């Protein structure tokens, strides 16, 4: 079966949405038009690199471009991580890789459905309430 020319995938976490494009190339990874090496803070960079490090040398012939919108920096990193992992799975078509991702962390393949609870009346947030005084 012939390898695809280009693979488009998405990843979501909270309100962050990442779109990853995987194509044949020289091994560059760009996040929001910046090389992955320049992404700060380091923890975010490491989070995005996880699926790339797990795949290893097979990414040397791929160019990956990730575009992220919405959310905070950690939510964006998680969304990008999911999008990159899904793109690699679609491009490489390797079932053992899917099992390895699933065994390591299920959120590499599956979007995290958790969302923020809306604020409700009677308090300052979703859960906090004003105390009752009976005397």
C-alpha positions in Angstrom: 0.0 0.0 0.0 1.3 3.4 -1.0 2.2 5.9 1.8 0.1 9.0 2.0 1.4 12.3 0.7 0.2 14.4 3.6 -1.5 13.5 6.9 -3.7 16.1 8.8 -4.6 15.3 12.4 -6.1 17.2 15.4 -5.7 17.0 19.2 -7.8 18.7 21.9 -7.3 19.5 25.6 -9.6 21.8 27.5 -10.1 24.8 25.1 -6.8 24.2 23.2 -7.0 22.8 19.6 -3.9 21.6 17.8 -3.7 20.7 14.1 -0.7 18.7 13.0 0.5 18.2 9.4 2.9 15.3 8.7 4.6 15.1 5.3 7.8 13.7 3.8 10.8 15.9 4.5 14.1 16.3 6.4 13.0 15.8 10.0 12.0 19.3 11.1 9.3 19.9 13.7 7.7 23.3 13.9 5.2 24.5 16.5 3.3 27.7 15.6 5.9 28.5 12.9 8.8 28.1 15.4 11.3 25.2 15.6 10.5 22.8 18.4 14.0 23.5 20.0 12.9 27.1 20.6 9.6 26.3 22.4 9.7 27.5 26.0 9.3 26.5 28.8 11.3 23.3 28.6 8.5 21.2 30.3 6.2 22.1 27.4 8.9 21.2 24.8 9.4 17.8 26.5 5.7 17.1 26.6 5.4 17.7 22.8 8.5 15.6 22.1 7.2 12.5 23.9 5.7 10.8 20.9 8.7 11.7 18.7 11.1 10.2 21.2 9.0 7.0 21.4 9.0 6.5 17.6 12.8 7.2 17.3 14.6 7.3 14.0 11.6 6.8 11.9 10.8 10.6 12.2 14.1 11.6 10.4 12.3 11.6 7.1 9.2 13.4 8.2 8.4 17.1 8.5 5.8 17.9 11.2 4.0 21.3 11.5 1.8 21.9 14.5 -0.6 24.9 14.7 -2.2 25.5 18.1 -5.0 27.9 19.1 -6.8 28.6 22.4 -6.1 27.5 26.0 -3.0 27.9 28.2 0.5 26.7 27.6 0.1 23.2 29.2 -3.3 22.6 27.5 -1.7 23.6 24.2 1.2 21.2 24.8 -1.1 18.3 25.6 -3.2 19.0 22.5 -0.1 19.2 20.3 1.2 16.0 21.8 -2.0 14.2 20.9 -2.0 15.6 17.4 1.6 14.6 16.7 1.1 11.1 18.0 -2.1 10.6 15.9 -0.2 11.9 12.8 2.7 9.5 13.4 0.2 6.6 13.8 -1.6 7.5 10.6 1.6 8.0 8.6 3.5 4.9 9.9 0.4 2.5 10.1 2.1 0.4 12.8 -0.1 -1.5 15.3 2.7 -2.1 17.7 3.3 1.7 17.9 -0.4 2.2 18.7 -0.1 -0.4 21.5 3.0 1.3 22.8 1.3 4.7 22.9 -1.7 3.3 24.6 0.4 1.5 27.2 2.5 4.5 27.9 -0.4 7.1 28.1 -3.8 6.7 26.6 -4.1 10.5 26.1 -1.5 10.3 23.4 -4.2 8.8 21.1 -7.5 9.9 22.7 -8.5 13.6 23.4 -9.1 14.5 27.0 -12.8 15.2 27.4 -12.6 17.0 30.7 -13.8 20.6 30.7 -14.1 23.4 33.2 -17.4 23.4 35.2 -19.4 26.6 34.9 -19.7 28.9 37.8 -23.0 28.5 39.7 -24.9 30.9 41.9 -24.3 31.1 45.6 -20.5 31.1 45.5 -17.3 32.3 43.8 -16.8 29.4 41.5 -18.1 26.0 40.3 -17.9 24.3 43.7 -17.2 26.9 46.4 -20.2 28.2 48.3 -20.8 30.8 50.9 -21.0 29.3 54.4 -24.3 29.0 56.1 -24.8 30.5 59.6 -27.7 29.1 61.6 -27.4 31.3 64.8 
